[in-house]
Amino acid sequence: MELLIQFGFLLTLLVIGLVFGGMAERRHFRELAQAERALAAILVFSEKTPPADTHWRQARLVNGSVVLAEDYFKRIAASLKSLFGGRLTSYESLMDRGRREAIVRMKREAQAMGATMVFNVRFETASLTAEGAQGNAMFSAEFLAYGTALVPARGTEPGA
């Protein structure tokens, strides 16, 4: 009977964690979508050089960085999925959130300096999982987006 109670308690905690973790992830996706709409005027390009016929008052390196960690529920789902193979969709959403958040933070930095575009945008990711943790360390990753923000010369701003 005691084993059944412990199992029920564990199952209850798992369900609570799954529900609240899912709510937090959905809230983060909504916040990202709102921030992306607000920053849509700042254009982002992977090309190395801006158009030659445009004049810029200032060019500066900008970046956005975020560290996200998995939760136990994503770890359990990924562990079960890895038994059978296939896509780890629970980690795909974590990676998507990290990349999008890094871009939003980079665009905010560009916006603060008056930039209208960011060129030569690059991504870096780094795993922050402890080495030698014997499989019990939580996965976390840093997502870094960086590029060259360009502030238009006076009189060449959009709408001027």
C-alpha positions in Angstrom: 0.0 0.0 0.0 2.8 2.4 0.9 4.4 1.7 -2.5 1.2 2.6 -4.2 1.0 5.9 -2.3 4.5 6.7 -3.2 3.9 5.9 -6.9 0.7 8.1 -6.8 2.6 10.9 -5.2 5.4 10.7 -7.9 2.8 10.6 -10.6 1.0 13.6 -9.1 4.3 15.6 -9.0 5.0 14.6 -12.6 1.6 15.8 -13.8 1.9 19.0 -11.9 5.4 19.7 -13.3 4.2 18.8 -16.9 1.2 21.1 -16.7 3.1 24.1 -15.2 6.2 23.5 -17.4 4.0 23.5 -20.5 2.3 26.7 -19.4 5.6 28.4 -18.9 6.8 27.3 -22.3 3.6 28.5 -24.0 3.9 31.8 -22.2 7.5 32.2 -23.4 6.5 31.4 -27.0 3.7 34.1 -26.7 6.2 36.7 -25.3 8.7 35.8 -28.1 6.0 36.3 -30.8 5.0 39.7 -29.3 8.7 40.8 -29.1 9.3 39.7 -32.7 6.3 41.7 -33.9 7.5 44.8 -32.0 11.0 44.5 -33.5 10.0 43.6 -37.0 11.2 46.9 -38.4 14.8 45.9 -37.6 15.9 43.8 -40.5 18.3 40.9 -40.0 20.6 39.5 -42.8 23.2 36.8 -43.0 25.0 38.5 -45.9 28.4 39.8 -44.9 28.1 43.3 -46.4 25.3 45.8 -46.6 24.2 47.5 -49.9 27.0 49.7 -51.3 24.7 52.6 -52.2 23.6 53.1 -48.6 25.4 55.4 -46.1 25.7 54.6 -42.5 26.4 56.9 -39.5 27.5 54.1 -37.2 28.3 50.3 -37.3 28.7 48.3 -34.2 28.7 44.7 -33.0 25.5 43.7 -31.2 24.7 40.4 -29.7 22.0 38.6 -27.8 22.6 35.7 -25.5 20.4 33.4 -23.5 20.9 30.2 -21.5 18.1 27.7 -21.4 17.9 24.4 -19.4 15.9 21.4 -20.0 13.3 20.4 -17.4 13.0 16.9 -16.0 9.9 16.2 -18.1 11.7 17.0 -21.4 14.5 14.7 -20.2 12.1 11.8 -19.4 10.3 12.3 -22.8 13.6 12.4 -24.6 14.9 9.3 -22.8 11.9 7.3 -23.7 12.0 8.5 -27.3 15.7 7.6 -27.6 14.8 4.0 -26.9 12.9 3.9 -30.1 14.6 6.5 -32.2 13.2 9.5 -34.0 12.9 13.2 -33.6 13.3 14.6 -30.1 10.5 17.2 -30.4 10.8 18.2 -26.7 14.4 19.4 -27.4 13.4 21.0 -30.7 11.1 23.4 -28.9 13.9 24.2 -26.4 16.3 24.9 -29.3 13.7 27.0 -31.1 13.0 29.2 -28.1 16.8 29.7 -27.5 17.5 30.8 -31.1 14.5 33.1 -31.2 15.2 34.7 -27.8 18.9 35.3 -28.8 17.7 37.1 -32.0 15.2 39.2 -30.0 17.9 40.3 -27.5 20.2 41.2 -30.3 17.5 43.2 -32.1 16.8 45.1 -28.8 20.4 46.0 -28.5 20.4 47.2 -32.1 17.2 49.2 -31.5 18.7 50.9 -28.5 21.5 52.4 -30.7 19.0 53.5 -33.4 20.0 50.8 -35.9 17.6 49.7 -38.7 19.4 46.6 -39.8 21.9 44.0 -38.6 24.2 42.4 -41.2 26.5 39.3 -41.0 24.3 37.7 -38.4 25.7 34.5 -36.9 24.7 31.9 -34.3 26.7 30.1 -31.8 25.5 27.4 -29.4 27.4 25.9 -26.5 26.4 23.0 -24.3 26.8 23.8 -20.6 26.3 20.3 -19.3 29.0 19.3 -16.8 31.7 17.0 -18.1 31.8 13.7 -16.4 28.4 14.0 -14.8 27.7 10.4 -15.5 24.3 11.1 -17.1 22.7 12.9 -14.2 23.5 16.5 -15.1 20.8 18.6 -16.6 21.3 19.7 -20.2 21.6 23.4 -20.6 22.8 25.4 -23.6 23.8 29.0 -24.4 22.5 30.5 -27.6 24.3 33.5 -29.0 23.3 35.6 -32.0 25.6 38.4 -33.1 26.0 40.7 -36.1 26.9 44.2 -37.2 24.1 46.8 -36.5 23.9 49.7 -38.9 22.6 53.1 -38.0 21.6 55.1 -41.1 23.2 58.4 -41.8 21.1 61.5 -40.9 18.4 62.1 -43.5 18.5 58.5 -44.8 16.3 57.0 -42.1 13.2 55.3 -43.3 10.4 57.8 -43.6 12.8 60.8 -43.7 
